Amino acid sequence: MTLNDFIYAPSLTAVLKQNRAAFSVRPTFSDTTDILPEETDYFPDISTIYAREVLLCLDATPVVAARSICLPSDAYWREILNCGTQSLGSRLFDGKTEWRRSDFTVVYQHCLLEQRFRLPENKMIALRTSLFEYKSQKLLLAECFLPALKAFGFDE
């Protein structure tokens, strides 16, 4: 699969699980925290959000860094995000949840998510964001594609 096809795949989990390498999820943060300035377009006038941050790994090597955020008071999305080492994709695409998803926004420039994951500046390939909505509740998902993807057959 090309890297571009992967970036636009609806479920990264589904694609990564098809790879010959072992897929795993490494949670790095799950709690209430400050919103990042680049997230305020989706959650205006909010300073505190609930965030779940994970690294999606192949053979224990991080290939995607992901951050999901919702309002701290949002019980629907917080229940979905409370999934430990299970991938968010396996929860979102299990057919049991009802939501609408926006189109992807993909950028190829430095972002604050790189700092959250302590990545060397400009070491990401791309960042895609999408907004999930259930009734009036929103979940923002940001996924940072890492150069290690190329070692697992995702070519440009």
Backbone hydrogen bonds in HBPLUS format (Angstrom, degrees):
<---DONOR---> <-ACCEPTOR-->    atom                        ^
c    i                          cat <-CA-CA->   ^        H-A-AA   ^      H-
h    n   atom  resd res      DA  || num        DHA   H-A  angle D-A-AA Bond
n    s   type  num  typ     dist DA aas  dist angle  dist       angle   num
A0006-PHE N   A0002-THR O   3.04 MM   4  6.34 157.4  2.09 148.4 154.7     1
A0003-LEU N   A0155-ASP O   2.55 MM 152  5.20 159.6  1.59 148.0 146.5     2
A0007-ILE N   A0003-LEU O   2.89 MM   4  6.18 157.5  1.94 152.2 158.3     3
A0008-TYR N   A0004-ASN O   3.24 MM   4  6.48 144.5  2.37 143.3 151.2     4
A0009-ALA N   A0006-PHE O   3.08 MM   3  5.02 165.9  2.10 106.4 110.6     5
A0015-VAL N   A0011-SER O   3.43 MM   4  6.77 160.3  2.47 146.1 150.2     6
A0016-LEU N   A0012-LEU O   2.86 MM   4  6.06 170.8  1.86 161.6 164.4     7
A0017-LYS N   A0013-THR O   2.90 MM   4  5.99 154.6  1.96 154.4 160.6     8
A0018-GLN N   A0015-VAL O   3.05 MM   3  5.30 143.3  2.19 103.9 114.7     9
A0019-ASN N   A0016-LEU O   3.16 MM   3  5.32 154.0  2.23 103.6 111.4    10
A0059-ASP N   A0022-ALA O   2.72 MM  37  4.88 155.2  1.78 137.2 146.0    11
A0024-SER N   A0057-CYS O   3.03 MM  33  5.15 150.7  2.12 138.1 140.0    12
A0057-CYS N   A0024-SER O   2.84 MM  33  5.15 173.9  1.84 161.1 159.8    13
A0026-ARG N   A0055-LEU O   2.85 MM  29  5.03 167.6  1.86 152.9 156.9    14
A0055-LEU N   A0026-ARG O   2.90 MM  29  5.03 150.9  1.99 128.6 137.9    15
A0028-THR N   A0053-GLU O   2.83 MM  25  5.52 178.5  1.83 146.8 146.3    16
A0029-PHE N   A0053-GLU O   3.27 MM  24  4.96 151.0  2.36 137.9 132.8    17
A0053-GLU N   A0029-PHE O   2.76 MM  24  4.96 168.2  1.77 146.7 147.9    18
A0031-ASP N   A0051-ALA O   3.02 MM  20  5.68 144.7  2.15 153.6 163.3    19
A0051-ALA N   A0031-ASP O   2.92 MM  20  5.68 175.4  1.92 152.9 152.5    20
A0033-THR N   A0049-ILE O   2.82 MM  16  5.62 160.4  1.86 163.3 169.9    21
A0049-ILE N   A0033-THR O   2.86 MM  16  5.62 163.9  1.89 164.6 169.7    22
A0035-ILE N   A0047-SER O   2.98 MM  12  5.47 154.2  2.05 136.5 137.5    23
A0039-GLU N   A0036-LEU O   2.84 MM   3  5.33 158.4  1.88 119.9 127.3    24
A0040-THR N   A0037-PRO O   3.26 MM   3  5.49 157.7  2.31 107.1 113.5    25
A0042-TYR N   A0039-GLU O   3.03 MM   3  5.66 146.1  2.15 115.6 123.9    26
A0043-PHE N   A0039-GLU O   3.19 MM   4  6.46 145.3  2.32 141.8 151.9    27
A0050-TYR N   A0070-CYS O   2.83 MM  20  5.40 178.0  1.83 164.6 165.1    28
A0070-CYS N   A0050-TYR O   3.01 MM  20  5.40 149.5  2.10 147.5 156.9    29
A0052-ARG N   A0068-SER O   2.90 MM  16  5.26 150.8  1.99 149.9 158.7    30
A0068-SER N   A0052-ARG O   2.89 MM  16  5.26 162.2  1.92 152.0 157.8    31
A0054-VAL N   A0066-ALA O   2.92 MM  12  5.38 157.7  1.97 150.5 157.6    32
A0066-ALA N   A0054-VAL O   2.87 MM  12  5.38 171.4  1.88 158.9 161.8    33
A0056-LEU N   A0064-VAL O   2.73 MM   8  5.05 165.2  1.75 156.0 160.6    34
A0063-VAL N   A0056-LEU O   2.81 MM   7  5.90 175.5  1.81 166.7 165.4    35
A0064-VAL N   A0056-LEU O   3.28 MM   8  5.05 152.6  2.36 141.1 141.9    36
A0058-LEU N   A0061-THR O   3.00 MM   3  5.25 154.6  2.06 140.8 141.3    37
A0061-THR N   A0058-LEU O   2.90 MM   3  5.25 163.2  1.93 116.4 121.8    38
A0146-LEU N   A0063-VAL O   2.94 MM  83  5.01 169.2  1.95 145.0 142.0    39
A0065-ALA N   A0144-CYS O   2.91 MM  79  4.98 158.6  1.95 142.9 148.5    40
A0144-CYS N   A0065-ALA O   2.69 MM  79  4.98 175.5  1.69 158.6 160.3    41
A0067-ARG N   A0142-ALA O   2.86 MM  75  5.25 158.5  1.90 152.4 159.5    42
A0142-ALA N   A0067-ARG O   2.85 MM  75  5.25 166.0  1.87 154.8 159.6    43
A0069-ILE N   A0140-LEU O   2.85 MM  71  5.24 154.9  1.92 146.3 154.9    44
A0140-LEU N   A0069-ILE O   2.91 MM  71  5.24 159.2  1.95 152.0 156.5    45
A0074-ASP N   A0071-LEU O   3.04 MM   3  5.28 168.1  2.06 117.4 120.5    46
A0078-ARG N   A0074-ASP O   3.05 MM   4  6.09 157.6  2.10 152.3 159.4    47
A0079-GLU N   A0075-ALA O   3.04 MM   4  6.00 153.6  2.11 143.1 148.6    48
A0080-ILE N   A0076-TYR O   3.39 MM   4  6.72 154.3  2.46 141.0 147.5    49
A0081-LEU N   A0077-TRP O   2.85 MM   4  6.09 157.4  1.90 152.6 159.4    50
A0082-ASN N   A0078-ARG O   2.96 MM   4  6.02 131.2  2.21 140.5 151.9    51
A0083-CYS N   A0081-LEU O   2.83 MM   2  5.53 131.1  2.07 109.1  93.8    52
A0086-GLN N   A0083-CYS O   2.89 MM   3  5.43 157.7  1.93 146.9 148.1    53
A0091-ARG N   A0088-LEU O   2.94 MM   3  5.16 132.2  2.18 102.2 116.0    54
A0092-LEU N   A0088-LEU O   2.80 MM   4  6.11 162.5  1.83 159.4 165.2    55
A0093-PHE N   A0089-GLY O   2.95 MM   4  5.81 158.8  2.00 147.2 151.6    56
A0100-ARG N   A0133-GLU O   2.88 MM  33  5.21 150.2  1.96 142.3 152.1    57
A0133-GLU N   A0100-ARG O   2.80 MM  33  5.21 154.5  1.86 149.9 157.8    58
A0102-SER N   A0131-LEU O   2.87 MM  29  5.26 150.9  1.95 144.3 154.1    59
A0105-THR N   A0129-THR O   2.94 MM  24  5.23 154.8  2.01 148.6 155.9    60
A0129-THR N   A0105-THR O   2.85 MM  24  5.23 150.4  1.94 144.0 153.9    61
A0107-VAL N   A0127-LEU O   2.88 MM  20  5.35 157.5  1.93 152.2 159.4    62
A0127-LEU N   A0107-VAL O   2.89 MM  20  5.35 155.2  1.95 155.7 161.5    63
A0114-GLU N   A0111-CYS O   3.19 MM   3  5.82 145.3  2.32 111.9 119.3    64
A0115-GLN N   A0112-LEU O   2.97 MM   3  5.19 123.5  2.29 101.1 115.0    65
A0116-ARG N   A0112-LEU O   3.10 MM   4  6.53 153.1  2.18 148.9 156.6    66
A0117-PHE N   A0113-LEU O   3.14 MM   4  6.39 150.1  2.23 148.4 154.7    67
A0119-LEU N   A0114-GLU O   2.80 MM   5  5.05 170.1  1.81 157.8 156.2    68
A0118-ARG N   A0115-GLN O   2.97 MM   3  4.70 157.8  2.02 100.8 107.3    69
A0123-LYS N   A0120-PRO O   3.10 MM   3  5.57 123.6  2.43 150.8 143.9    70
A0125-ILE N   A0145-PHE O   2.71 MM  20  5.39 175.3  1.71 160.7 162.2    71
A0145-PHE N   A0126-ALA O   2.84 MM  19  5.34 162.4  1.87 159.8 165.3    72
A0128-ARG N   A0143-GLU O   2.91 MM  15  5.32 162.8  1.94 148.0 152.1    73
A0143-GLU N   A0128-ARG O   2.82 MM  15  5.32 163.8  1.84 159.1 164.8    74
A0130-SER N   A0141-LEU O   2.99 MM  11  5.51 146.4  2.11 148.7 159.1    75
A0141-LEU N   A0130-SER O   2.97 MM  11  5.51 174.0  1.98 170.4 172.2    76
A0132-PHE N   A0139-LEU O   2.83 MM   7  5.06 173.4  1.83 158.5 159.1    77
A0139-LEU N   A0132-PHE O   2.86 MM   7  5.06 153.0  1.93 149.6 153.3    78
A0134-TYR N   A0137-GLN O   2.89 MM   3  5.22 160.3  1.93 149.9 156.5    79
A0137-GLN N   A0134-TYR O   2.83 MM   3  5.22 158.1  1.88 138.8 137.6    80
A0149-LEU N   A0146-LEU O   3.09 MM   3  6.07 172.6  2.10 131.0 133.4    81
A0150-LYS N   A0147-PRO O   3.11 MM   3  6.04 155.0  2.18 127.1 130.3    82
A0151-ALA N   A0148-ALA O   3.09 MM   3  5.56 141.3  2.24 111.4 120.8    83
A0152-PHE N   A0149-LEU O   2.94 MM   3  5.39 156.4  2.00 113.4 121.2    84
A0154-PHE N   A0149-LEU O   3.42 MM   5  5.66 161.0  2.46 139.0 135.6    85
A0153-GLY N   A0150-LYS O   3.38 MM   3  5.48 155.3  2.45 112.0 109.4    86
